[in-house]
Amino acid sequence: MVEPEAWALWRRDHAAALAALQEAQRAYHREAVDSRQSAVGTRGAALDALDAARVRLDEVRARMPRQ
């Protein structure tokens, strides 16, 4: 049986990682559709941040407590 504290900690970490991914997605889409933004480097940085957030969420999900 998994300890309730372990689940609570994992749920907190998962919620934070998911929120970070969602924010990174929004930031990337803002950069991608902003017609005034012509700097490819900015979009590249946003894409890098999006990928890092996705990796972080995958890491948290891999640590999900198992029964």
DRENLUMTOR-864187 format. One record per residue: residue number from 1; chain; y, z, x of N, C-alpha, C in turn. Coordinates in Angstrom, 1 decimal. Layout:
<recs>
<rec num="NUM" cadena="A" n_y="Y" n_z="Z" n_x="X" ca_y="Y" ca_z="Z" ca_x="X" c_y="Y" c_z="Z" c_x="X"/>
...
</recs>
This chain:
<recs>
<rec num="1" cadena="A" n_y="-1.2" n_z="0.0" n_x="0.8" ca_y="0.0" ca_z="0.0" ca_x="0.0" c_y="1.2" c_z="0.0" c_x="0.9"/>
<rec num="2" cadena="A" n_y="2.2" n_z="-0.8" n_x="0.6" ca_y="3.4" ca_z="-0.9" ca_x="1.3" c_y="4.4" c_z="0.2" c_x="0.9"/>
<rec num="3" cadena="A" n_y="5.0" n_z="0.8" n_x="1.9" ca_y="6.0" ca_z="1.8" ca_x="1.6" c_y="7.2" c_z="1.3" c_x="0.8"/>
<rec num="4" cadena="A" n_y="7.7" n_z="2.0" n_x="-0.2" ca_y="8.8" ca_z="1.5" ca_x="-0.9" c_y="10.1" c_z="1.3" c_x="0.0"/>
<rec num="5" cadena="A" n_y="10.2" n_z="2.1" n_x="1.0" ca_y="11.3" ca_z="2.0" ca_x="2.0" c_y="11.2" c_z="0.6" c_x="2.7"/>
<rec num="6" cadena="A" n_y="10.0" n_z="0.2" n_x="3.0" ca_y="9.8" ca_z="-1.1" ca_x="3.7" c_y="10.3" c_z="-2.2" c_x="2.8"/>
<rec num="7" cadena="A" n_y="9.9" n_z="-2.1" n_x="1.5" ca_y="10.3" ca_z="-3.2" ca_x="0.5" c_y="11.8" c_z="-3.2" c_x="0.4"/>
<rec num="8" cadena="A" n_y="12.4" n_z="-2.0" n_x="0.3" ca_y="13.8" ca_z="-1.9" ca_x="0.1" c_y="14.6" c_z="-2.5" c_x="1.3"/>
<rec num="9" cadena="A" n_y="14.1" n_z="-2.2" n_x="2.5" ca_y="14.7" ca_z="-2.8" ca_x="3.7" c_y="14.6" c_z="-4.3" c_x="3.7"/>
<rec num="10" cadena="A" n_y="13.4" n_z="-4.8" n_x="3.4" ca_y="13.2" ca_z="-6.2" ca_x="3.4" c_y="14.0" c_z="-6.9" c_x="2.3"/>
<rec num="11" cadena="A" n_y="14.1" n_z="-6.3" n_x="1.1" ca_y="14.9" ca_z="-6.9" ca_x="0.1" c_y="16.3" c_z="-7.0" c_x="0.5"/>
<rec num="12" cadena="A" n_y="16.8" n_z="-6.0" n_x="1.1" ca_y="18.2" ca_z="-6.0" ca_x="1.6" c_y="18.4" c_z="-7.1" c_x="2.6"/>
<rec num="13" cadena="A" n_y="17.5" n_z="-7.1" n_x="3.6" ca_y="17.7" ca_z="-8.2" ca_x="4.6" c_y="17.5" c_z="-9.6" c_x="4.0"/>
<rec num="14" cadena="A" n_y="16.6" n_z="-9.7" n_x="3.1" ca_y="16.4" ca_z="-11.0" ca_x="2.5" c_y="17.7" c_z="-11.5" c_x="1.7"/>
<rec num="15" cadena="A" n_y="18.2" n_z="-10.5" n_x="0.9" ca_y="19.4" ca_z="-10.8" ca_x="0.1" c_y="20.6" c_z="-11.2" c_x="1.0"/>
<rec num="16" cadena="A" n_y="20.7" n_z="-10.5" n_x="2.1" ca_y="21.8" ca_z="-10.8" ca_x="3.1" c_y="21.6" c_z="-12.2" c_x="3.7"/>
<rec num="17" cadena="A" n_y="20.4" n_z="-12.5" n_x="4.1" ca_y="20.1" ca_z="-13.8" ca_x="4.8" c_y="20.2" c_z="-14.9" c_x="3.8"/>
<rec num="18" cadena="A" n_y="19.8" n_z="-14.7" n_x="2.5" ca_y="20.0" ca_z="-15.7" ca_x="1.5" c_y="21.4" c_z="-16.0" c_x="1.2"/>
<rec num="19" cadena="A" n_y="22.2" n_z="-14.9" n_x="1.1" ca_y="23.7" ca_z="-15.1" ca_x="0.9" c_y="24.3" c_z="-15.8" c_x="2.0"/>
<rec num="20" cadena="A" n_y="23.9" n_z="-15.5" n_x="3.3" ca_y="24.5" ca_z="-16.2" ca_x="4.4" c_y="24.1" c_z="-17.7" c_x="4.4"/>
<rec num="21" cadena="A" n_y="22.9" n_z="-18.0" n_x="4.0" ca_y="22.5" ca_z="-19.4" ca_x="3.9" c_y="23.3" c_z="-20.2" c_x="2.8"/>
<rec num="22" cadena="A" n_y="23.5" n_z="-19.5" n_x="1.7" ca_y="24.2" ca_z="-20.1" ca_x="0.6" c_y="25.7" c_z="-20.4" c_x="1.0"/>
<rec num="23" cadena="A" n_y="26.3" n_z="-19.4" n_x="1.7" ca_y="27.6" ca_z="-19.6" ca_x="2.2" c_y="27.7" c_z="-20.7" c_x="3.2"/>
<rec num="24" cadena="A" n_y="26.7" n_z="-20.8" n_x="4.1" ca_y="26.7" ca_z="-21.9" ca_x="5.1" c_y="26.5" c_z="-23.2" c_x="4.4"/>
<rec num="25" cadena="A" n_y="25.8" n_z="-23.3" n_x="3.4" ca_y="25.6" ca_z="-24.5" ca_x="2.6" c_y="26.9" c_z="-24.9" c_x="2.0"/>
<rec num="26" cadena="A" n_y="27.6" n_z="-24.0" n_x="1.4" ca_y="28.9" ca_z="-24.3" ca_x="0.8" c_y="29.9" c_z="-24.8" c_x="1.9"/>
<rec num="27" cadena="A" n_y="29.9" n_z="-24.1" n_x="3.0" ca_y="30.9" ca_z="-24.5" ca_x="4.1" c_y="30.5" c_z="-25.9" c_x="4.6"/>
<rec num="28" cadena="A" n_y="29.2" n_z="-26.2" n_x="4.7" ca_y="28.9" ca_z="-27.5" ca_x="5.2" c_y="29.3" c_z="-28.6" c_x="4.2"/>
<rec num="29" cadena="A" n_y="29.1" n_z="-28.3" n_x="2.9" ca_y="29.4" ca_z="-29.3" ca_x="1.9" c_y="31.0" c_z="-29.5" c_x="1.8"/>
<rec num="30" cadena="A" n_y="31.7" n_z="-28.4" n_x="2.0" ca_y="33.2" ca_z="-28.6" ca_x="2.0" c_y="33.6" c_z="-29.5" c_x="3.2"/>
<rec num="31" cadena="A" n_y="33.0" n_z="-29.3" n_x="4.3" ca_y="33.3" ca_z="-30.1" ca_x="5.5" c_y="32.9" c_z="-31.6" c_x="5.3"/>
<rec num="32" cadena="A" n_y="31.7" n_z="-31.8" n_x="4.7" ca_y="31.1" ca_z="-33.1" ca_x="4.5" c_y="31.9" c_z="-33.9" c_x="3.5"/>
<rec num="33" cadena="A" n_y="32.5" n_z="-33.3" n_x="2.5" ca_y="33.2" ca_z="-34.1" ca_x="1.5" c_y="34.7" c_z="-34.1" c_x="1.6"/>
<rec num="34" cadena="A" n_y="35.2" n_z="-33.3" n_x="2.5" ca_y="36.6" ca_z="-33.3" ca_x="2.7" c_y="37.1" c_z="-34.6" c_x="3.4"/>
<rec num="35" cadena="A" n_y="37.7" n_z="-35.4" n_x="2.6" ca_y="38.2" ca_z="-36.7" ca_x="3.1" c_y="39.3" c_z="-36.6" c_x="4.1"/>
<rec num="36" cadena="A" n_y="40.0" n_z="-35.5" n_x="4.1" ca_y="41.0" ca_z="-35.3" ca_x="5.1" c_y="40.4" c_z="-34.9" c_x="6.5"/>
<rec num="37" cadena="A" n_y="39.2" n_z="-34.5" n_x="6.5" ca_y="38.6" ca_z="-34.0" ca_x="7.7" c_y="37.9" c_z="-35.2" c_x="8.4"/>
<rec num="38" cadena="A" n_y="38.4" n_z="-35.6" n_x="9.6" ca_y="37.9" ca_z="-36.7" ca_x="10.3" c_y="37.1" c_z="-36.3" c_x="11.5"/>
<rec num="39" cadena="A" n_y="37.2" n_z="-35.0" n_x="11.9" ca_y="36.5" ca_z="-34.6" ca_x="13.1" c_y="35.0" c_z="-34.4" c_x="12.9"/>
<rec num="40" cadena="A" n_y="34.3" n_z="-35.2" n_x="13.5" ca_y="32.8" ca_z="-35.1" ca_x="13.4" c_y="32.3" c_z="-33.7" c_x="14.0"/>
<rec num="41" cadena="A" n_y="33.0" n_z="-33.2" n_x="15.0" ca_y="32.6" ca_z="-31.9" ca_x="15.6" c_y="32.6" c_z="-30.8" c_x="14.6"/>
<rec num="42" cadena="A" n_y="33.5" n_z="-30.8" n_x="13.7" ca_y="33.6" ca_z="-29.7" ca_x="12.7" c_y="32.4" c_z="-29.8" c_x="11.8"/>
<rec num="43" cadena="A" n_y="32.0" n_z="-31.0" n_x="11.4" ca_y="30.8" ca_z="-31.1" ca_x="10.5" c_y="29.6" c_z="-30.7" c_x="11.3"/>
<rec num="44" cadena="A" n_y="29.6" n_z="-31.1" n_x="12.6" ca_y="28.4" ca_z="-30.7" ca_x="13.4" c_y="28.3" c_z="-29.2" c_x="13.6"/>
<rec num="45" cadena="A" n_y="29.4" n_z="-28.5" n_x="13.7" ca_y="29.4" ca_z="-27.0" ca_x="13.8" c_y="28.9" c_z="-26.4" c_x="12.5"/>
<rec num="46" cadena="A" n_y="29.4" n_z="-27.0" n_x="11.4" ca_y="28.9" ca_z="-26.5" ca_x="10.1" c_y="27.4" c_z="-26.7" c_x="9.9"/>
<rec num="47" cadena="A" n_y="26.9" n_z="-27.9" n_x="10.4" ca_y="25.5" ca_z="-28.2" ca_x="10.3" c_y="24.7" c_z="-27.2" c_x="11.2"/>
<rec num="48" cadena="A" n_y="25.2" n_z="-26.9" n_x="12.3" ca_y="24.6" ca_z="-25.9" ca_x="13.2" c_y="24.5" c_z="-24.6" c_x="12.6"/>
<rec num="49" cadena="A" n_y="25.6" n_z="-24.1" n_x="11.9" ca_y="25.6" ca_z="-22.9" ca_x="11.3" c_y="24.6" c_z="-22.8" c_x="10.1"/>
<rec num="50" cadena="A" n_y="24.5" n_z="-23.9" n_x="9.4" ca_y="23.6" ca_z="-24.1" ca_x="8.3" c_y="22.2" c_z="-23.9" c_x="8.8"/>
<rec num="51" cadena="A" n_y="21.8" n_z="-24.6" n_x="9.9" ca_y="20.5" ca_z="-24.6" ca_x="10.4" c_y="20.2" c_z="-23.1" c_x="10.9"/>
<rec num="52" cadena="A" n_y="21.1" n_z="-22.5" n_x="11.6" ca_y="20.9" ca_z="-21.1" ca_x="12.0" c_y="20.6" c_z="-20.2" c_x="10.9"/>
<rec num="53" cadena="A" n_y="21.4" n_z="-20.3" n_x="9.8" ca_y="21.2" ca_z="-19.5" ca_x="8.6" c_y="19.8" c_z="-19.7" c_x="8.0"/>
<rec num="54" cadena="A" n_y="19.4" n_z="-21.0" n_x="8.0" ca_y="18.0" ca_z="-21.3" ca_x="7.4" c_y="16.9" c_z="-20.7" c_x="8.3"/>
<rec num="55" cadena="A" n_y="17.1" n_z="-20.8" n_x="9.6" ca_y="16.1" ca_z="-20.2" ca_x="10.5" c_y="16.1" c_z="-18.6" c_x="10.3"/>
<rec num="56" cadena="A" n_y="17.2" n_z="-18.0" n_x="10.2" ca_y="17.3" ca_z="-16.6" ca_x="9.9" c_y="16.6" c_z="-16.2" c_x="8.7"/>
<rec num="57" cadena="A" n_y="16.8" n_z="-16.9" n_x="7.6" ca_y="16.1" ca_z="-16.7" ca_x="6.3" c_y="14.6" c_z="-16.8" c_x="6.5"/>
<rec num="58" cadena="A" n_y="14.2" n_z="-17.8" n_x="7.2" ca_y="12.7" ca_z="-18.0" ca_x="7.5" c_y="12.2" c_z="-16.8" c_x="8.2"/>
<rec num="59" cadena="A" n_y="12.9" n_z="-16.3" n_x="9.2" ca_y="12.4" ca_z="-15.2" ca_x="10.0" c_y="12.3" c_z="-13.9" c_x="9.1"/>
<rec num="60" cadena="A" n_y="13.3" n_z="-13.7" n_x="8.2" ca_y="13.2" ca_z="-12.6" ca_x="7.3" c_y="12.0" c_z="-12.7" c_x="6.4"/>
<rec num="61" cadena="A" n_y="11.8" n_z="-13.9" n_x="5.8" ca_y="10.7" ca_z="-14.2" ca_x="4.9" c_y="9.4" c_z="-14.0" c_x="5.6"/>
<rec num="62" cadena="A" n_y="9.3" n_z="-14.3" n_x="6.9" ca_y="8.0" ca_z="-14.1" ca_x="7.6" c_y="7.7" c_z="-12.6" c_x="7.8"/>
<rec num="63" cadena="A" n_y="8.7" n_z="-11.7" n_x="7.7" ca_y="8.5" ca_z="-10.3" ca_x="7.8" c_y="8.3" c_z="-9.6" c_x="6.5"/>
<rec num="64" cadena="A" n_y="8.1" n_z="-10.4" n_x="5.4" ca_y="7.9" ca_z="-9.8" ca_x="4.1" c_y="6.7" c_z="-8.8" c_x="4.2"/>
<rec num="65" cadena="A" n_y="6.9" n_z="-7.6" n_x="3.7" ca_y="5.7" ca_z="-6.7" ca_x="3.7" c_y="4.6" c_z="-7.2" c_x="2.9"/>
<rec num="66" cadena="A" n_y="3.4" n_z="-7.0" n_x="3.4" ca_y="2.2" ca_z="-7.5" ca_x="2.7" c_y="1.4" c_z="-6.2" c_x="2.2"/>
<rec num="67" cadena="A" n_y="0.8" n_z="-6.4" n_x="1.1" ca_y="0.0" ca_z="-5.2" ca_x="0.6" c_y="-1.4" c_z="-5.2" c_x="1.1"/>
</recs>
